[in-house]
Amino acid sequence: MKRAGELLSAFFDEGLIKKAQGYSNLFSAWQKITAKCGIPAAVGHSRIRELERCVLLVEADHPGWVQLLQTKQQKLLSDAQRRFPDLTITGISFMLSREPIQGQMAAAEQPLAEPAAAESVAPIPAADTAVNETNGDPLARITDEGLRETLRRLERDLKGK
């Protein structure tokens, strides 16, 4: 009994098989390419859609990810070209996906971020409490004298109009 690889080799020439393997490797290398470019989290929100006319088409699930990928466009392209010189990749283009990227959880399924460990942030008092504590002057709590004076001038100017 022959293996599937042997059967395929009988039908296709070796050059075609090598090229197909190169395409397959390109799609699976996206995680390494994004990680090398400093955006490893992008792999969960983007994927290579296709290589058409030597242009790598990458889709992302949110406009913010498209924008982030565009900031790293030259690095992504250079790394893809270096890894796959036989594919003659000449450009990279980004598009917004019409569907969630596979492997992504729906927003409702994503775990909530853990609250930060006991941060010492004082609660902001209600406006009426703050005014009462400062004898009716809401600006008295501001420690920067220059800022306080600027705000007072702004307040006077606004009341004058």
C-alpha positions as CSV (number, residue, x, y, z in Angstrom):
1,M,0.0,0.0,0.0
2,K,1.4,3.4,-1.0
3,R,1.3,6.5,1.3
4,A,-0.7,9.6,0.3
5,G,2.6,11.5,-0.4
6,E,3.7,8.8,-2.8
7,L,0.4,8.9,-4.7
8,L,0.5,12.7,-4.9
9,S,4.1,12.6,-6.1
10,A,2.9,10.3,-8.9
11,F,0.3,12.9,-10.1
12,F,2.2,16.1,-9.6
13,D,5.7,17.1,-10.4
14,E,8.1,17.8,-7.6
15,G,8.2,21.6,-8.3
16,L,4.5,21.9,-7.8
17,I,4.6,20.0,-4.6
18,K,7.4,22.1,-3.3
19,K,5.5,25.3,-4.1
20,A,2.4,24.0,-2.4
21,Q,4.4,23.2,0.7
22,G,5.8,26.8,0.6
23,Y,2.3,28.2,0.6
24,S,1.2,25.9,3.4
25,N,4.3,27.0,5.4
26,L,3.5,30.7,4.8
27,F,0.1,30.4,6.3
28,S,1.3,28.5,9.3
29,A,4.2,30.9,9.9
30,W,2.0,34.0,10.6
31,Q,2.4,33.4,14.4
32,K,6.2,33.5,14.1
33,I,6.1,36.5,11.8
34,T,3.9,38.6,14.1
35,A,5.9,37.6,17.1
36,K,9.2,38.6,15.5
37,C,7.7,42.0,14.6
38,G,6.8,42.6,18.2
39,I,3.0,42.0,18.0
40,P,2.5,38.4,19.1
41,A,-1.1,39.1,20.2
42,A,-2.0,40.0,16.6
43,V,-2.1,36.3,15.6
44,G,-5.3,35.9,17.6
45,H,-6.9,38.7,15.7
46,S,-5.5,38.4,12.2
47,R,-4.6,35.8,9.6
48,I,-3.1,35.5,6.2
49,R,-6.1,35.2,3.8
50,E,-4.2,34.6,0.6
51,L,-1.2,35.3,-1.6
52,E,-2.5,36.8,-4.8
53,R,-0.3,38.3,-7.6
54,C,2.7,38.3,-5.1
55,V,0.7,40.4,-2.6
56,L,0.1,39.0,0.8
57,L,-3.5,39.7,1.9
58,V,-3.9,39.8,5.7
59,E,-7.3,40.2,7.3
60,A,-8.0,41.3,10.9
61,D,-11.1,41.2,13.0
62,H,-11.1,44.9,14.1
63,P,-10.0,48.2,12.6
64,G,-7.6,48.7,15.5
65,W,-5.8,45.5,14.6
66,V,-5.6,46.6,10.9
67,Q,-4.1,49.9,12.0
68,L,-1.6,48.2,14.3
69,L,-0.5,45.8,11.6
70,Q,-0.1,48.7,9.2
71,T,2.3,50.3,11.5
72,K,4.4,47.2,11.3
73,Q,3.8,46.6,7.6
74,Q,7.4,46.9,6.4
75,K,8.7,44.6,9.1
76,L,6.0,42.0,8.4
77,L,6.7,42.2,4.7
78,S,10.5,41.9,5.1
79,D,10.2,38.9,7.4
80,A,7.8,37.1,5.1
81,Q,10.1,37.8,2.1
82,R,13.1,36.5,4.1
83,R,11.4,33.4,5.2
84,F,9.8,32.6,1.8
85,P,12.0,33.9,-1.0
86,D,10.6,31.4,-3.5
87,L,7.1,32.9,-3.2
88,T,8.3,36.3,-4.4
89,I,6.1,38.3,-2.1
90,T,6.3,42.0,-3.2
91,G,3.7,43.6,-1.0
92,I,1.3,43.2,1.9
93,S,-2.2,44.5,2.1
94,F,-4.6,44.5,5.0
95,M,-8.4,44.2,5.1
96,L,-11.1,44.0,7.7
97,S,-12.6,40.5,8.1
98,R,-16.4,40.1,7.8
99,E,-16.3,37.4,10.4
100,P,-14.4,36.6,13.6
101,I,-11.0,35.2,13.0
102,Q,-11.1,31.5,13.7
103,G,-9.9,30.6,17.2
104,Q,-11.3,33.8,18.6
105,M,-13.8,33.6,21.4
106,A,-16.9,35.7,21.0
107,A,-16.8,38.8,23.1
108,A,-19.3,37.4,25.6
109,E,-17.2,34.3,26.0
110,Q,-13.9,36.1,26.7
111,P,-12.8,36.0,30.3
112,L,-12.9,39.3,32.2
113,A,-9.6,40.8,33.1
114,E,-8.6,40.2,36.7
115,P,-8.7,43.4,38.8
116,A,-5.3,44.8,39.6
117,A,-3.9,43.9,43.0
118,A,-4.9,46.3,45.7
119,E,-4.1,49.6,44.2
120,S,-4.0,52.6,46.5
121,V,-6.2,54.9,44.6
122,A,-8.4,57.2,46.6
123,P,-12.0,57.3,45.5
124,I,-13.1,60.5,43.9
125,P,-15.7,62.2,46.1
126,A,-19.0,63.4,44.7
127,A,-18.9,67.0,43.5
128,D,-21.1,68.4,46.2
129,T,-18.9,66.7,48.9
130,A,-15.7,68.1,47.4
131,V,-17.1,71.6,47.4
132,N,-18.4,71.4,51.0
133,E,-15.0,70.1,52.2
134,T,-13.2,73.1,50.6
135,N,-15.5,75.9,52.0
136,G,-17.4,76.3,48.7
137,D,-14.3,76.6,46.5
138,P,-14.0,73.5,44.2
139,L,-10.5,74.7,43.1
140,A,-9.1,74.8,46.6
141,R,-8.1,71.1,46.4
142,I,-5.8,71.7,43.5
143,T,-2.2,71.9,44.8
144,D,-0.6,73.4,41.7
145,E,-1.0,77.1,42.2
146,G,-0.5,77.9,38.5
147,L,-3.1,75.5,37.4
148,R,-5.6,76.7,40.0
149,E,-5.1,80.3,38.9
150,T,-5.5,79.4,35.2
151,L,-8.7,77.6,36.0
152,R,-10.0,80.6,38.0
153,R,-9.3,82.9,35.0
154,L,-11.1,80.5,32.7
155,E,-14.0,80.4,35.1
156,R,-14.2,84.2,35.1
157,D,-14.0,84.4,31.3
158,L,-16.7,81.9,30.9
159,K,-19.0,83.7,33.4
160,G,-18.3,87.0,31.6
161,K,-19.6,85.6,28.2
